[in-house]
């Protein structure tokens, strides 16, 4: 199967929900069942791209003009209720998570398991590129020498820079902006899997949202949402079931809205093709 690797770079804060929960966070971010990493369901990516390109979902929405013909050509990529589309959409997997620090504005963190999983996904796409998997101790990091660093309220000591140059070079390809890419090497660190999971589970933003009564401007409904921050990096891949597909050719550099809160500017992501 032919495929394409995509970076999903959060240009704004984003909430991709899974409904309500019984915890104090009323609307948590979608999470993987085992790792508890935040992720973007493939159904959400597929629906957002379909909406972005204006592809009709019903026969009655079809038009006969040139624009309608182009959209109709893409309809085969997404499919209908009666037939599967030509493109397989993966989930959006977490690659780099921004975490607050006392030293810098933030550090991008990743971990050996995330890098291992990236290598496996690259093999699905037929790529021979392989990212080094460093050895990291708990409460340690691999990366440039920043001495002892503090992330949130936790201290981490350097464990060296095993494979870091190639890791930074590879992950830099998932950042679409040159100015942002230039600072990656100085802000990227690799944490132990357990430490990364802790930040992925507890390090996301919790934001209070409120609806006011029209007459009194007092609270009518208060709830809490979980967001990933700007500059969070996910990736996904698309595979075609029948060889070539126009969606793969068209999707190279697109701003797409994902998740909820569209009217308040959340969920704007830049989808870019990654070549490894």
N, C-alpha and C positions, 0 to 999 in steps of 0.2 A: 504493500500500500504506500502511495506517495503521501507525504505529510509536510507540515510546516510547524516550526517551533515559534511561539509567540511570547514576548514579554508583556506583562500587564503591570504598568507602572502607575501607582495611585497619585494623580495630580492634586486631588483633594481628599479630605477625610471620607471614609466609606463605611456604610453599614449594609452588609448582605445578611439578611436574617433568615431564621428558620421557624418563625412563630414565637409565641410567648413561652416563658419558662416559669418555674416555681421559685427561683432564686430571687435575690434582690435586684438582679438585672432583668427587667421585664422582657427586653428584646435583645437576646445575646447574638453575637456574630455566629454564622454557620461554622461548625467545627467538625473535624474528622473524628470518628468514633473512638479510635484507639489512641492516636497521638495527641488529640485535642488541639491540633494546630488549626488556626483559622483557615478556611479555604473558600473558594468560589465554586459552587456547584456547576457542572457542565451545562445543566439545563438553563441556568441563569446566563451563562456566557452565550449560549445558542439564542436564547430569547432576546438578549440585548443586541446582539449582532443583527438578528432579523429585523428588529425595530430600527436599528441604526441605518440599515440599507433600505428600509421601507418595503421589505418583501411582503407581499400579501399573504394572509393566512386563509382567506376564503375566496371561493370562485367569484363571488360578486364584487370583490375588490380589484379584480384584474382590469387593466385598461389596454387600449390598442395603440397608444402613442409610443414613440421611441423609448421614452423613459420607462413606460410600463413594460415594454419588451425586455429591457435590461433587467428590471426587477424580476420579471417572470423567469428569466434565464437563471437568476440566483435562487428561485424558488425550489429548484431541484436539489440545491445544496442542503436545504433545511428540511424538505419533505412535507408531508401533510399528515392528517390523522389516519389516512388510509394507506399511506406508503412511507417507508423510511427514506430519509434524505441520503444524499451521496456522501455527506461529510460526517465524520465521527468527531464529536467535541469532548475533549477531556475536561476534568475538573481543573480549576485554577489552583495550583499548588504554591504554598508559601516558599519563597526563596530567601529573602532578606527582610528582616523586621527592624525598624528603627526603635532604639531604646534610649531613654533619657540618661544623661551622664553629667557628673559634676565637672568633667574635663572639657567636653566639647558640647556642641548643640545636641548631638546624639551620636551613637554608634549604630551602624548596620550590623546585626548579628545573624549568623547562620550556624550550622552544626554539621558534624560528619554524616549523620543520617540523612539530612536534607541533601548533601552533596552526593551521597551514595544513590539516593533516589533519582537525582538528576541524571546521573550516569546511566541508570537503568532506563529512564525515559528516552535518553539519547539513542540507546540501542534500538528501542522501538521504532525510532525515526530513521534508523539505518546509519547513524553517525558513528564514526570511530573515535570521536573526541572523548577524552576521559579526564575528569577533574580529580586531582589528588585528594585522598582522604586522610587528613592529619590525625594524629593521636593527641587528644586533649584531656587533661585531668579535670575533675570537678573543681569548680571555683578557679579555673584557669582559662587562658585564652591563647590562641595562635594568631599572630599578626605582627604588625610593626611594633616596635618597643615603645609602649606608652607608660611603662612602669606599672604600678598598681593602679587600676582604674576602678571607678565606682559607677555601677549601673543601677539606677533606682537607688536602693540603699544597701546594695551588695557589693563586696570587694572581689576583684579578680586579679590574679597575678599571671604574668606572661609565662607561657610554656614553650617559647621559641617561635619559629616561623616556618615549620615544616610544610613545604608545598605551597606557601602562601602566595608567592609571586604568580604562579599559574592560576591559583584560585581567584585572585583579584583580577587577573587578565580575563578569565572566563566570565566571571560575574559582571564585569564591566560591560560586556556585550548586551546585558539585559537592561542597561540604563540608557535611555534614548537621547538624553541631553548631554552634549559634550562638556559643558561647564560642570554639570553634576557628576559626570563620569570621572573627571579629573580629581575630584576629592574622595572618590571611593576608597582608594588604597589607604588613605590616612584615617578613614572612619570605619573600615570593615574589620571585624574580628570573628574568629571561629570559636564557639563555646562548646563545652561538653553537651552531649545530647540532653541530659537531665536538666542542665541549667537553661538550655534553649527552650525546652518544654515549659519550664517555669515561667519564663517571660512571655511565651506564646499564650499561656493560660491566664496569667495574672497581669500582664503588662499592657493590655489594650486599654484604650480610653473608655471611660464610662461617662456618658453625657446625660444630664437631666433634660427632658423635654416637657413642655407644658402647654395646655390649652386653657385659655382664659374665658370666663363668662363674658358675654357681650355687654351686659348692662353694668356689672360691678368691676370688671377687669380683675377679678380674683380667680384663683385656680379652680378649674373645672376638672382637669384630668392631668395628673403628674405621672410620668413614667421615665424609666432609665433605659438607654440604649448603649450597646457596645460597638465601638468603632475601631477600625484600623486607621492609622495616621497617614498623612501625606508622606510620600516617598517609600511606602511599603511596596515591595516587589514580589509579584506572583509570576508564575509562568503556566502556560497551557500548550497543548499541541492539538492540531487538527490532522485527521487522516481521511483520505478519500477511499471510498469502497470500490470505485470504478475508474481508477486512473486519474486523469486530469479533472479539474473542477474550477469554474470561474471564480468562486469565492477565495480560493487559495491565491489566485493571481491578483485579486483586488485588495486583499487584506494585507497591507504592508506597513501602513502608518496611519492609524485612525484613532481619533478621540471618541471614546464610547462611554456612555453612562451605564454604570452597574449598580444594582441594589436599590435601596429606597432613598427617600428624601431628595428626589431630583429637583424639586422646585426651590430648594434652599442650597443648591450648588454642590451637593455631595455625590460621590461615586463617579467623578469624571476621571477616566483612566486613559492612558495612551497605550494602544496596542501596536507593537512593532515587531517585525520579523527578526528573528535571531538566527544568524548563520554560524554554526560551529563545525 
